[in-house]
């Protein structure tokens, strides 16, 4: 695995993790009872993006290290996944 593919793998893992972590502990305007006129009651009021980005980075780095170790040690290879003998 090259440097570019490792960075792309990290980016994909980071964004997937971020999209999973994003809705946790969001307080909406409807939850707080302060709906601004012209906005939806489900619009976030407290979102904690910086904290979620830090948590996402920590989780994704751990996952990235595990996945890179599996790829580099060849525990699972393409031939293990190739069920239809196309590779």
Number of C-alpha atoms within 10 A of each C-alpha: 8 6 8 9 10 15 12 11 14 20 14 14 19 21 15 13 19 20 11 11 16 15 12 11 11 16 16 18 18 15 14 12 9 11 16 11 7 6 9 12 17 13 16 15 16 12 16 13 13 9 10 18 17 12 14 21 18 13 16 21 14 11 16 20 13 11 16 16 12 13 14 11 10 10 9 11 12 10 11 8 10 10 9 7 7 6 8
